[in-house]
């Protein structure tokens, strides 16, 4: 028996199983939620005060929109929760050399926590 054949025999995975597909779908769902949160930031943030606005004396909102900010925080907490769950489950699943930690989820977790902490500071 050659070493190639014995290495192939020990790896019994036939492809991505249900758990690995669940990791992928959790990551996609978390990224979609984060992108939606970024779109919500556009509408919840204070309006820009430009020279034209001051010249025409147009009233603008100088604070974050309260209702949209609550939704934004909920979306960010959901994103952080989904990415943290996916990272923990993925870490428990790492057993083989070709298994790897998904750094995009680490970046997503850090970005959602950072933006959430920024909103808490307001």
Backbone atoms as SQL, in Angstrom:
CREATE TABLE atoms (id INTEGER PRIMARY KEY, chain TEXT, resi INTEGER, resn TEXT, atom TEXT, x REAL, y REAL, z REAL);
INSERT INTO atoms VALUES
  (1, 'A', 1, 'UNK', 'N', 0.856, -1.170, 0.000),
  (2, 'A', 1, 'UNK', 'CA', 0.000, 0.000, 0.000),
  (3, 'A', 1, 'UNK', 'C', 0.905, 1.237, 0.000),
  (4, 'A', 2, 'UNK', 'N', 0.691, 2.135, -0.911),
  (5, 'A', 2, 'UNK', 'CA', 1.512, 3.332, -1.003),
  (6, 'A', 2, 'UNK', 'C', 1.018, 4.382, -0.021),
  (7, 'A', 3, 'UNK', 'N', 1.856, 5.400, 0.202),
  (8, 'A', 3, 'UNK', 'CA', 1.458, 6.452, 1.128),
  (9, 'A', 3, 'UNK', 'C', 0.322, 7.295, 0.566),
  (10, 'A', 4, 'UNK', 'N', 0.288, 7.426, -0.768),
  (11, 'A', 4, 'UNK', 'CA', -0.824, 8.160, -1.386),
  (12, 'A', 4, 'UNK', 'C', -2.144, 7.479, -1.121),
  (13, 'A', 5, 'UNK', 'N', -2.146, 6.174, -1.277),
  (14, 'A', 5, 'UNK', 'CA', -3.382, 5.426, -1.093),
  (15, 'A', 5, 'UNK', 'C', -3.817, 5.457, 0.374),
  (16, 'A', 6, 'UNK', 'N', -2.880, 5.359, 1.312),
  (17, 'A', 6, 'UNK', 'CA', -3.251, 5.369, 2.726),
  (18, 'A', 6, 'UNK', 'C', -3.732, 6.754, 3.166),
  (19, 'A', 7, 'UNK', 'N', -3.146, 7.823, 2.607),
  (20, 'A', 7, 'UNK', 'CA', -3.607, 9.173, 2.942),
  (21, 'A', 7, 'UNK', 'C', -5.013, 9.407, 2.420),
  (22, 'A', 8, 'UNK', 'N', -5.299, 8.875, 1.227),
  (23, 'A', 8, 'UNK', 'CA', -6.633, 9.018, 0.657),
  (24, 'A', 8, 'UNK', 'C', -7.642, 8.199, 1.444),
  (25, 'A', 9, 'UNK', 'N', -7.218, 7.048, 1.939),
  (26, 'A', 9, 'UNK', 'CA', -8.118, 6.173, 2.681),
  (27, 'A', 9, 'UNK', 'C', -8.522, 6.797, 4.018),
  (28, 'A', 10, 'UNK', 'N', -7.618, 7.545, 4.661),
  (29, 'A', 10, 'UNK', 'CA', -7.927, 8.152, 5.948),
  (30, 'A', 10, 'UNK', 'C', -8.879, 9.333, 5.819),
  (31, 'A', 11, 'UNK', 'N', -8.870, 10.026, 4.705),
  (32, 'A', 11, 'UNK', 'CA', -9.773, 11.158, 4.508),
  (33, 'A', 11, 'UNK', 'C', -11.088, 10.631, 3.946),
  (34, 'A', 12, 'UNK', 'N', -12.088, 10.523, 4.806),
  (35, 'A', 12, 'UNK', 'CA', -13.354, 9.922, 4.398),
  (36, 'A', 12, 'UNK', 'C', -14.375, 10.931, 3.906),
  (37, 'A', 13, 'UNK', 'N', -14.020, 12.207, 3.874),
  (38, 'A', 13, 'UNK', 'CA', -14.970, 13.213, 3.389),
  (39, 'A', 13, 'UNK', 'C', -15.181, 13.046, 1.894),
  (40, 'A', 14, 'UNK', 'N', -16.422, 13.078, 1.498),
  (41, 'A', 14, 'UNK', 'CA', -16.779, 12.955, 0.092),
  (42, 'A', 14, 'UNK', 'C', -17.008, 14.310, -0.557),
  (43, 'A', 15, 'UNK', 'N', -16.781, 15.374, 0.159),
  (44, 'A', 15, 'UNK', 'CA', -17.044, 16.718, -0.336),
  (45, 'A', 15, 'UNK', 'C', -17.602, 17.530, 0.821),
  (46, 'A', 16, 'UNK', 'N', -18.107, 18.706, 0.511),
  (47, 'A', 16, 'UNK', 'CA', -18.660, 19.528, 1.596),
  (48, 'A', 16, 'UNK', 'C', -19.915, 18.881, 2.184),
  (49, 'A', 17, 'UNK', 'N', -19.880, 18.597, 3.468),
  (50, 'A', 17, 'UNK', 'CA', -21.038, 18.011, 4.119),
  (51, 'A', 17, 'UNK', 'C', -22.000, 19.110, 4.554),
  (52, 'A', 18, 'UNK', 'N', -23.025, 18.716, 5.250),
  (53, 'A', 18, 'UNK', 'CA', -24.073, 19.660, 5.649),
  (54, 'A', 18, 'UNK', 'C', -23.538, 20.741, 6.589),
  (55, 'A', 19, 'UNK', 'N', -22.633, 20.370, 7.485),
  (56, 'A', 19, 'UNK', 'CA', -22.100, 21.347, 8.441),
  (57, 'A', 19, 'UNK', 'C', -21.241, 22.381, 7.727),
  (58, 'A', 20, 'UNK', 'N', -20.420, 21.959, 6.787),
  (59, 'A', 20, 'UNK', 'CA', -19.591, 22.909, 6.040),
  (60, 'A', 20, 'UNK', 'C', -20.451, 23.821, 5.167),
  (61, 'A', 21, 'UNK', 'N', -21.523, 23.305, 4.623),
  (62, 'A', 21, 'UNK', 'CA', -22.441, 24.142, 3.861),
  (63, 'A', 21, 'UNK', 'C', -23.142, 25.135, 4.787),
  (64, 'A', 22, 'UNK', 'N', -23.444, 24.708, 6.013),
  (65, 'A', 22, 'UNK', 'CA', -24.039, 25.609, 6.984),
  (66, 'A', 22, 'UNK', 'C', -23.086, 26.751, 7.322),
  (67, 'A', 23, 'UNK', 'N', -21.772, 26.456, 7.453),
  (68, 'A', 23, 'UNK', 'CA', -20.782, 27.500, 7.687),
  (69, 'A', 23, 'UNK', 'C', -20.789, 28.513, 6.555),
  (70, 'A', 24, 'UNK', 'N', -20.841, 28.018, 5.342),
  (71, 'A', 24, 'UNK', 'CA', -20.829, 28.916, 4.182),
  (72, 'A', 24, 'UNK', 'C', -22.076, 29.795, 4.159),
  (73, 'A', 25, 'UNK', 'N', -23.236, 29.215, 4.442),
  (74, 'A', 25, 'UNK', 'CA', -24.470, 29.999, 4.431),
  (75, 'A', 25, 'UNK', 'C', -24.520, 30.992, 5.588),
  (76, 'A', 26, 'UNK', 'N', -23.976, 30.617, 6.742),
  (77, 'A', 26, 'UNK', 'CA', -23.902, 31.567, 7.858),
  (78, 'A', 26, 'UNK', 'C', -23.008, 32.750, 7.504),
  (79, 'A', 27, 'UNK', 'N', -21.899, 32.476, 6.833),
  (80, 'A', 27, 'UNK', 'CA', -20.990, 33.556, 6.431),
  (81, 'A', 27, 'UNK', 'C', -21.657, 34.478, 5.421),
  (82, 'A', 28, 'UNK', 'N', -22.344, 33.909, 4.451),
  (83, 'A', 28, 'UNK', 'CA', -23.031, 34.728, 3.444),
  (84, 'A', 28, 'UNK', 'C', -24.133, 35.558, 4.096),
  (85, 'A', 29, 'UNK', 'N', -24.897, 34.947, 4.983),
  (86, 'A', 29, 'UNK', 'CA', -25.966, 35.673, 5.672),
  (87, 'A', 29, 'UNK', 'C', -25.404, 36.807, 6.524),
  (88, 'A', 30, 'UNK', 'N', -24.287, 36.552, 7.203),
  (89, 'A', 30, 'UNK', 'CA', -23.671, 37.587, 8.027),
  (90, 'A', 30, 'UNK', 'C', -23.178, 38.746, 7.162),
  (91, 'A', 31, 'UNK', 'N', -22.557, 38.450, 6.012),
  (92, 'A', 31, 'UNK', 'CA', -22.079, 39.525, 5.138),
  (93, 'A', 31, 'UNK', 'C', -23.230, 40.314, 4.536),
  (94, 'A', 32, 'UNK', 'N', -24.310, 39.646, 4.169),
  (95, 'A', 32, 'UNK', 'CA', -25.479, 40.356, 3.626),
  (96, 'A', 32, 'UNK', 'C', -26.071, 41.269, 4.690),
  (97, 'A', 33, 'UNK', 'N', -26.152, 40.783, 5.913),
  (98, 'A', 33, 'UNK', 'CA', -26.666, 41.610, 7.008),
  (99, 'A', 33, 'UNK', 'C', -25.764, 42.816, 7.262),
  (100, 'A', 34, 'UNK', 'N', -24.440, 42.628, 7.156),
  (101, 'A', 34, 'UNK', 'CA', -23.514, 43.734, 7.359),
  (102, 'A', 34, 'UNK', 'C', -23.629, 44.764, 6.235),
  (103, 'A', 35, 'UNK', 'N', -23.793, 44.322, 5.009),
  (104, 'A', 35, 'UNK', 'CA', -23.953, 45.258, 3.889),
  (105, 'A', 35, 'UNK', 'C', -25.254, 46.037, 4.031),
  (106, 'A', 36, 'UNK', 'N', -26.310, 45.373, 4.465),
  (107, 'A', 36, 'UNK', 'CA', -27.568, 46.081, 4.722),
  (108, 'A', 36, 'UNK', 'C', -27.405, 47.095, 5.852),
  (109, 'A', 37, 'UNK', 'N', -26.609, 46.742, 6.859),
  (110, 'A', 37, 'UNK', 'CA', -26.342, 47.686, 7.944),
  (111, 'A', 37, 'UNK', 'C', -25.568, 48.900, 7.430),
  (112, 'A', 38, 'UNK', 'N', -24.628, 48.684, 6.520),
  (113, 'A', 38, 'UNK', 'CA', -23.897, 49.811, 5.946),
  (114, 'A', 38, 'UNK', 'C', -24.805, 50.712, 5.121),
  (115, 'A', 39, 'UNK', 'N', -25.770, 50.126, 4.420),
  (116, 'A', 39, 'UNK', 'CA', -26.748, 50.941, 3.697),
  (117, 'A', 39, 'UNK', 'C', -27.617, 51.734, 4.673),
  (118, 'A', 40, 'UNK', 'N', -27.934, 51.131, 5.807),
  (119, 'A', 40, 'UNK', 'CA', -28.737, 51.814, 6.807),
  (120, 'A', 40, 'UNK', 'C', -27.967, 52.954, 7.460),
  (121, 'A', 41, 'UNK', 'N', -26.642, 52.824, 7.535),
  (122, 'A', 41, 'UNK', 'CA', -25.810, 53.909, 8.077),
  (123, 'A', 41, 'UNK', 'C', -26.010, 55.173, 7.253),
  (124, 'A', 42, 'UNK', 'N', -26.137, 55.018, 5.941),
  (125, 'A', 42, 'UNK', 'CA', -26.310, 56.177, 5.066),
  (126, 'A', 42, 'UNK', 'C', -27.551, 56.982, 5.436),
  (127, 'A', 43, 'UNK', 'N', -28.633, 56.295, 5.764),
  (128, 'A', 43, 'UNK', 'CA', -29.881, 56.993, 6.081),
  (129, 'A', 43, 'UNK', 'C', -29.978, 57.411, 7.546),
  (130, 'A', 44, 'UNK', 'N', -29.251, 56.755, 8.432),
  (131, 'A', 44, 'UNK', 'CA', -29.355, 57.059, 9.858),
  (132, 'A', 44, 'UNK', 'C', -28.391, 58.146, 10.303),
  (133, 'A', 45, 'UNK', 'N', -27.317, 58.352, 9.580),
  (134, 'A', 45, 'UNK', 'CA', -26.300, 59.317, 10.016),
  (135, 'A', 45, 'UNK', 'C', -26.823, 60.758, 9.889),
  (136, 'A', 46, 'UNK', 'N', -26.151, 61.687, 10.544),
  (137, 'A', 46, 'UNK', 'CA', -26.552, 63.103, 10.405),
  (138, 'A', 46, 'UNK', 'C', -26.355, 63.583, 8.966),
  (139, 'A', 47, 'UNK', 'N', -27.191, 64.511, 8.564),
  (140, 'A', 47, 'UNK', 'CA', -27.088, 65.042, 7.205),
  (141, 'A', 47, 'UNK', 'C', -25.891, 65.973, 7.094),
  (142, 'A', 48, 'UNK', 'N', -25.310, 66.048, 5.893),
  (143, 'A', 48, 'UNK', 'CA', -24.126, 66.881, 5.692),
  (144, 'A', 48, 'UNK', 'C', -24.484, 68.360, 5.671),
  (145, 'A', 49, 'UNK', 'N', -23.645, 69.120, 6.339),
  (146, 'A', 49, 'UNK', 'CA', -23.819, 70.568, 6.386),
  (147, 'A', 49, 'UNK', 'C', -22.852, 71.184, 5.370),
  (148, 'A', 50, 'UNK', 'N', -23.367, 71.563, 4.228),
  (149, 'A', 50, 'UNK', 'CA', -22.527, 72.142, 3.179),
  (150, 'A', 50, 'UNK', 'C', -22.766, 73.653, 3.104),
  (151, 'A', 51, 'UNK', 'N', -21.945, 74.301, 2.319),
  (152, 'A', 51, 'UNK', 'CA', -22.091, 75.746, 2.144),
  (153, 'A', 51, 'UNK', 'C', -23.407, 76.123, 1.500),
  (154, 'A', 52, 'UNK', 'N', -23.870, 75.334, 0.555),
  (155, 'A', 52, 'UNK', 'CA', -25.137, 75.596, -0.118),
  (156, 'A', 52, 'UNK', 'C', -26.312, 75.477, 0.856),
  (157, 'A', 53, 'UNK', 'N', -26.250, 74.500, 1.741),
  (158, 'A', 53, 'UNK', 'CA', -27.306, 74.324, 2.743),
  (159, 'A', 53, 'UNK', 'C', -27.346, 75.536, 3.667),
  (160, 'A', 54, 'UNK', 'N', -26.185, 76.027, 4.074),
  (161, 'A', 54, 'UNK', 'CA', -26.136, 77.211, 4.943),
  (162, 'A', 54, 'UNK', 'C', -26.591, 78.464, 4.194),
  (163, 'A', 55, 'UNK', 'N', -26.228, 78.585, 2.912),
  (164, 'A', 55, 'UNK', 'CA', -26.596, 79.765, 2.128),
  (165, 'A', 55, 'UNK', 'C', -28.110, 79.860, 1.970),
  (166, 'A', 56, 'UNK', 'N', -28.751, 78.725, 1.671),
  (167, 'A', 56, 'UNK', 'CA', -30.196, 78.741, 1.486),
  (168, 'A', 56, 'UNK', 'C', -30.950, 78.547, 2.797),
  (169, 'A', 57, 'UNK', 'N', -30.223, 78.415, 3.893),
  (170, 'A', 57, 'UNK', 'CA', -30.800, 78.255, 5.221),
  (171, 'A', 57, 'UNK', 'C', -31.780, 77.080, 5.281),
  (172, 'A', 58, 'UNK', 'N', -31.319, 75.945, 4.760),
  (173, 'A', 58, 'UNK', 'CA', -32.119, 74.725, 4.780),
  (174, 'A', 58, 'UNK', 'C', -31.871, 74.017, 6.108),
  (175, 'A', 59, 'UNK', 'N', -32.949, 73.594, 6.736),
  (176, 'A', 59, 'UNK', 'CA', -32.820, 72.893, 8.001),
  (177, 'A', 59, 'UNK', 'C', -32.391, 71.445, 7.746),
  (178, 'A', 60, 'UNK', 'N', -31.388, 71.008, 8.481),
  (179, 'A', 60, 'UNK', 'CA', -30.895, 69.633, 8.338),
  (180, 'A', 60, 'UNK', 'C', -30.897, 68.961, 9.706),
  (181, 'A', 61, 'UNK', 'N', -30.870, 67.641, 9.666),
  (182, 'A', 61, 'UNK', 'CA', -30.818, 66.854, 10.895),
  (183, 'A', 61, 'UNK', 'C', -29.355, 66.711, 11.305),
  (184, 'A', 62, 'UNK', 'N', -29.003, 67.159, 12.485),
  (185, 'A', 62, 'UNK', 'CA', -27.622, 67.141, 12.949),
  (186, 'A', 62, 'UNK', 'C', -27.283, 65.937, 13.808),
  (187, 'A', 63, 'UNK', 'N', -28.272, 65.116, 14.154),
  (188, 'A', 63, 'UNK', 'CA', -28.045, 63.942, 14.997),
  (189, 'A', 63, 'UNK', 'C', -28.398, 62.676, 14.228),
  (190, 'A', 64, 'UNK', 'N', -27.989, 61.552, 14.789),
  (191, 'A', 64, 'UNK', 'CA', -28.344, 60.273, 14.196),
  (192, 'A', 64, 'UNK', 'C', -29.845, 60.044, 14.364),
  (193, 'A', 65, 'UNK', 'N', -30.477, 59.471, 13.354),
  (194, 'A', 65, 'UNK', 'CA', -31.906, 59.168, 13.403),
  (195, 'A', 65, 'UNK', 'C', -32.122, 58.072, 14.454),
  (196, 'A', 66, 'UNK', 'N', -32.928, 58.356, 15.494),
  (197, 'A', 66, 'UNK', 'CA', -33.025, 57.400, 16.618),
  (198, 'A', 66, 'UNK', 'C', -33.584, 56.028, 16.236),
  (199, 'A', 67, 'UNK', 'N', -34.666, 55.986, 15.470),
  (200, 'A', 67, 'UNK', 'CA', -35.274, 54.699, 15.130),
  (201, 'A', 67, 'UNK', 'C', -34.359, 53.883, 14.214),
  (202, 'A', 68, 'UNK', 'N', -33.769, 54.540, 13.240),
  (203, 'A', 68, 'UNK', 'CA', -32.874, 53.827, 12.328),
  (204, 'A', 68, 'UNK', 'C', -31.598, 53.379, 13.034),
  (205, 'A', 69, 'UNK', 'N', -31.151, 54.150, 14.006),
  (206, 'A', 69, 'UNK', 'CA', -29.956, 53.766, 14.756),
  (207, 'A', 69, 'UNK', 'C', -30.220, 52.521, 15.591),
  (208, 'A', 70, 'UNK', 'N', -31.418, 52.391, 16.141),
  (209, 'A', 70, 'UNK', 'CA', -31.762, 51.169, 16.882),
  (210, 'A', 70, 'UNK', 'C', -31.753, 49.951, 15.966),
  (211, 'A', 71, 'UNK', 'N', -32.320, 50.107, 14.769),
  (212, 'A', 71, 'UNK', 'CA', -32.292, 49.013, 13.792),
  (213, 'A', 71, 'UNK', 'C', -30.862, 48.687, 13.386),
  (214, 'A', 72, 'UNK', 'N', -30.069, 49.716, 13.218),
  (215, 'A', 72, 'UNK', 'CA', -28.667, 49.527, 12.829),
  (216, 'A', 72, 'UNK', 'C', -27.903, 48.756, 13.897),
  (217, 'A', 73, 'UNK', 'N', -28.109, 49.111, 15.156),
  (218, 'A', 73, 'UNK', 'CA', -27.442, 48.390, 16.233),
  (219, 'A', 73, 'UNK', 'C', -27.884, 46.930, 16.286),
  (220, 'A', 74, 'UNK', 'N', -29.164, 46.684, 16.078),
  (221, 'A', 74, 'UNK', 'CA', -29.663, 45.308, 16.072),
  (222, 'A', 74, 'UNK', 'C', -29.039, 44.510, 14.930),
  (223, 'A', 75, 'UNK', 'N', -28.927, 45.121, 13.768),
  (224, 'A', 75, 'UNK', 'CA', -28.308, 44.440, 12.628),
  (225, 'A', 75, 'UNK', 'C', -26.835, 44.144, 12.890),
  (226, 'A', 76, 'UNK', 'N', -26.134, 45.084, 13.514),
  (227, 'A', 76, 'UNK', 'CA', -24.723, 44.868, 13.821),
  (228, 'A', 76, 'UNK', 'C', -24.541, 43.780, 14.875),
  (229, 'A', 77, 'UNK', 'N', -25.409, 43.747, 15.879),
  (230, 'A', 77, 'UNK', 'CA', -25.336, 42.687, 16.878),
  (231, 'A', 77, 'UNK', 'C', -25.634, 41.325, 16.241),
  (232, 'A', 78, 'UNK', 'N', -26.593, 41.296, 15.328),
  (233, 'A', 78, 'UNK', 'CA', -26.895, 40.055, 14.619),
  (234, 'A', 78, 'UNK', 'C', -25.724, 39.589, 13.764),
  (235, 'A', 79, 'UNK', 'N', -25.075, 40.548, 13.100),
  (236, 'A', 79, 'UNK', 'CA', -23.906, 40.210, 12.294),
  (237, 'A', 79, 'UNK', 'C', -22.790, 39.662, 13.163),
  (238, 'A', 80, 'UNK', 'N', -22.533, 40.314, 14.282),
  (239, 'A', 80, 'UNK', 'CA', -21.479, 39.847, 15.189),
  (240, 'A', 80, 'UNK', 'C', -21.822, 38.472, 15.754),
  (241, 'A', 81, 'UNK', 'N', -23.080, 38.258, 16.086),
  (242, 'A', 81, 'UNK', 'CA', -23.495, 36.961, 16.628),
  (243, 'A', 81, 'UNK', 'C', -23.347, 35.854, 15.590),
  (244, 'A', 82, 'UNK', 'N', -23.808, 36.101, 14.363),
  (245, 'A', 82, 'UNK', 'CA', -23.685, 35.091, 13.313),
  (246, 'A', 82, 'UNK', 'C', -22.230, 34.755, 13.006),
  (247, 'A', 83, 'UNK', 'N', -21.387, 35.774, 12.924),
  (248, 'A', 83, 'UNK', 'CA', -19.987, 35.507, 12.614),
  (249, 'A', 83, 'UNK', 'C', -19.282, 34.816, 13.783),
  (250, 'A', 84, 'UNK', 'N', -19.634, 35.172, 15.021),
  (251, 'A', 84, 'UNK', 'CA', -19.027, 34.516, 16.184),
  (252, 'A', 84, 'UNK', 'C', -19.454, 33.049, 16.276),
  (253, 'A', 85, 'UNK', 'N', -20.726, 32.776, 16.034),
  (254, 'A', 85, 'UNK', 'CA', -21.205, 31.386, 16.041),
  (255, 'A', 85, 'UNK', 'C', -20.502, 30.582, 14.957),
  (256, 'A', 86, 'UNK', 'N', -20.393, 31.156, 13.787),
  (257, 'A', 86, 'UNK', 'CA', -19.731, 30.456, 12.692),
  (258, 'A', 86, 'UNK', 'C', -18.256, 30.210, 12.995),
  (259, 'A', 87, 'UNK', 'N', -17.588, 31.181, 13.613),
  (260, 'A', 87, 'UNK', 'CA', -16.177, 31.002, 13.972),
  (261, 'A', 87, 'UNK', 'C', -15.998, 29.922, 15.039),
  (262, 'A', 88, 'UNK', 'N', -16.862, 29.913, 16.045),
  (263, 'A', 88, 'UNK', 'CA', -16.748, 28.916, 17.107),
  (264, 'A', 88, 'UNK', 'C', -17.015, 27.520, 16.559),
  (265, 'A', 89, 'UNK', 'N', -18.072, 27.370, 15.780),
  (266, 'A', 89, 'UNK', 'CA', -18.373, 26.064, 15.208),
  (267, 'A', 89, 'UNK', 'C', -17.271, 25.611, 14.250),
  (268, 'A', 90, 'UNK', 'N', -16.738, 26.552, 13.485),
  (269, 'A', 90, 'UNK', 'CA', -15.659, 26.215, 12.557),
  (270, 'A', 90, 'UNK', 'C', -14.410, 25.797, 13.329),
  (271, 'A', 91, 'UNK', 'N', -14.133, 26.484, 14.427),
  (272, 'A', 91, 'UNK', 'CA', -12.958, 26.157, 15.239),
  (273, 'A', 91, 'UNK', 'C', -13.097, 24.772, 15.861),
  (274, 'A', 92, 'UNK', 'N', -14.298, 24.419, 16.285),
  (275, 'A', 92, 'UNK', 'CA', -14.531, 23.087, 16.835),
  (276, 'A', 92, 'UNK', 'C', -14.388, 22.013, 15.761),
  (277, 'A', 93, 'UNK', 'N', -14.595, 22.393, 14.543),
  (278, 'A', 93, 'UNK', 'CA', -14.587, 21.446, 13.425),
  (279, 'A', 93, 'UNK', 'C', -13.204, 21.261, 12.815),
  (280, 'A', 94, 'UNK', 'N', -12.252, 22.168, 13.093),
  (281, 'A', 94, 'UNK', 'CA', -10.918, 22.074, 12.497),
  (282, 'A', 94, 'UNK', 'C', -10.206, 20.823, 12.999),
  (283, 'A', 95, 'UNK', 'N', -9.985, 19.867, 12.091),
  (284, 'A', 95, 'UNK', 'CA', -9.304, 18.643, 12.481),
  (285, 'A', 95, 'UNK', 'C', -8.223, 18.227, 11.495),
  (286, 'A', 96, 'UNK', 'N', -8.367, 18.625, 10.262),
  (287, 'A', 96, 'UNK', 'CA', -7.427, 18.173, 9.235),
  (288, 'A', 96, 'UNK', 'C', -6.531, 19.314, 8.787),
  (289, 'A', 97, 'UNK', 'N', -5.467, 18.968, 8.071),
  (290, 'A', 97, 'UNK', 'CA', -4.530, 19.973, 7.590),
  (291, 'A', 97, 'UNK', 'C', -5.179, 20.950, 6.622),
  (292, 'A', 98, 'UNK', 'N', -6.084, 20.456, 5.787),
  (293, 'A', 98, 'UNK', 'CA', -6.695, 21.336, 4.787),
  (294, 'A', 98, 'UNK', 'C', -7.851, 22.163, 5.351),
  (295, 'A', 99, 'UNK', 'N', -8.250, 21.915, 6.586),
  (296, 'A', 99, 'UNK', 'CA', -9.255, 22.776, 7.226),
  (297, 'A', 99, 'UNK', 'C', -8.591, 24.072, 7.639),
  (298, 'A', 100, 'UNK', 'N', -9.307, 25.165, 7.486),
  (299, 'A', 100, 'UNK', 'CA', -8.705, 26.457, 7.806),
  (300, 'A', 100, 'UNK', 'C', -9.730, 27.378, 8.445),
  (301, 'A', 101, 'UNK', 'N', -9.191, 28.339, 9.166),
  (302, 'A', 101, 'UNK', 'CA', -10.007, 29.365, 9.798),
  (303, 'A', 101, 'UNK', 'C', -10.371, 30.408, 8.741),
  (304, 'A', 102, 'UNK', 'N', -11.601, 30.847, 8.740),
  (305, 'A', 102, 'UNK', 'CA', -12.057, 31.809, 7.739),
  (306, 'A', 102, 'UNK', 'C', -11.800, 33.224, 8.251),
  (307, 'A', 103, 'UNK', 'N', -10.788, 33.872, 7.668),
  (308, 'A', 103, 'UNK', 'CA', -10.402, 35.197, 8.129),
  (309, 'A', 103, 'UNK', 'C', -11.418, 36.264, 7.755),
  (310, 'A', 104, 'UNK', 'N', -12.220, 36.012, 6.737),
  (311, 'A', 104, 'UNK', 'CA', -13.249, 36.999, 6.405),
  (312, 'A', 104, 'UNK', 'C', -14.269, 37.126, 7.531),
  (313, 'A', 105, 'UNK', 'N', -14.515, 36.043, 8.254),
  (314, 'A', 105, 'UNK', 'CA', -15.431, 36.122, 9.388),
  (315, 'A', 105, 'UNK', 'C', -14.800, 36.846, 10.568),
  (316, 'A', 106, 'UNK', 'N', -13.490, 36.702, 10.726),
  (317, 'A', 106, 'UNK', 'CA', -12.796, 37.439, 11.782),
  (318, 'A', 106, 'UNK', 'C', -12.871, 38.938, 11.500),
  (319, 'A', 107, 'UNK', 'N', -12.631, 39.319, 10.252),
  (320, 'A', 107, 'UNK', 'CA', -12.707, 40.730, 9.857),
  (321, 'A', 107, 'UNK', 'C', -14.130, 41.252, 10.023),
  (322, 'A', 108, 'UNK', 'N', -15.097, 40.455, 9.630),
  (323, 'A', 108, 'UNK', 'CA', -16.501, 40.850, 9.778),
  (324, 'A', 108, 'UNK', 'C', -16.870, 41.028, 11.250),
  (325, 'A', 109, 'UNK', 'N', -16.421, 40.130, 12.094),
  (326, 'A', 109, 'UNK', 'CA', -16.699, 40.241, 13.522),
  (327, 'A', 109, 'UNK', 'C', -16.082, 41.502, 14.102),
  (328, 'A', 110, 'UNK', 'N', -14.835, 41.772, 13.766),
  (329, 'A', 110, 'UNK', 'CA', -14.164, 42.967, 14.283),
  (330, 'A', 110, 'UNK', 'C', -14.812, 44.250, 13.771),
  (331, 'A', 111, 'UNK', 'N', -15.196, 44.272, 12.490),
  (332, 'A', 111, 'UNK', 'CA', -15.821, 45.470, 11.919),
  (333, 'A', 111, 'UNK', 'C', -17.192, 45.732, 12.537),
  (334, 'A', 112, 'UNK', 'N', -17.977, 44.692, 12.726),
  (335, 'A', 112, 'UNK', 'CA', -19.310, 44.899, 13.306),
  (336, 'A', 112, 'UNK', 'C', -19.215, 45.305, 14.776),
  (337, 'A', 113, 'UNK', 'N', -18.259, 44.751, 15.515),
  (338, 'A', 113, 'UNK', 'CA', -18.080, 45.159, 16.906),
  (339, 'A', 113, 'UNK', 'C', -17.605, 46.601, 16.980),
  (340, 'A', 114, 'UNK', 'N', -16.666, 46.972, 16.103),
  (341, 'A', 114, 'UNK', 'CA', -16.145, 48.342, 16.119),
  (342, 'A', 114, 'UNK', 'C', -17.244, 49.357, 15.798),
  (343, 'A', 115, 'UNK', 'N', -18.041, 49.089, 14.772),
  (344, 'A', 115, 'UNK', 'CA', -19.125, 50.010, 14.429),
  (345, 'A', 115, 'UNK', 'C', -20.189, 50.038, 15.514),
  (346, 'A', 116, 'UNK', 'N', -20.474, 48.891, 16.126),
  (347, 'A', 116, 'UNK', 'CA', -21.426, 48.864, 17.239),
  (348, 'A', 116, 'UNK', 'C', -20.941, 49.678, 18.434),
  (349, 'A', 117, 'UNK', 'N', -19.651, 49.565, 18.751),
  (350, 'A', 117, 'UNK', 'CA', -19.102, 50.362, 19.858),
  (351, 'A', 117, 'UNK', 'C', -19.105, 51.845, 19.531),
  (352, 'A', 118, 'UNK', 'N', -18.874, 52.190, 18.283),
  (353, 'A', 118, 'UNK', 'CA', -18.943, 53.592, 17.878),
  (354, 'A', 118, 'UNK', 'C', -20.345, 54.134, 18.079),
  (355, 'A', 119, 'UNK', 'N', -21.356, 53.365, 17.715),
  (356, 'A', 119, 'UNK', 'CA', -22.741, 53.810, 17.886),
  (357, 'A', 119, 'UNK', 'C', -23.132, 53.900, 19.357),
  (358, 'A', 120, 'UNK', 'N', -22.563, 53.033, 20.195),
  (359, 'A', 120, 'UNK', 'CA', -22.847, 53.132, 21.622),
  (360, 'A', 120, 'UNK', 'C', -22.261, 54.393, 22.238),
  (361, 'A', 121, 'UNK', 'N', -21.170, 54.856, 21.664),
  (362, 'A', 121, 'UNK', 'CA', -20.500, 56.062, 22.174),
  (363, 'A', 121, 'UNK', 'C', -21.309, 57.319, 21.887),
  (364, 'A', 122, 'UNK', 'N', -22.177, 57.275, 20.894),
  (365, 'A', 122, 'UNK', 'CA', -22.949, 58.472, 20.518),
  (366, 'A', 122, 'UNK', 'C', -23.887, 58.896, 21.592);
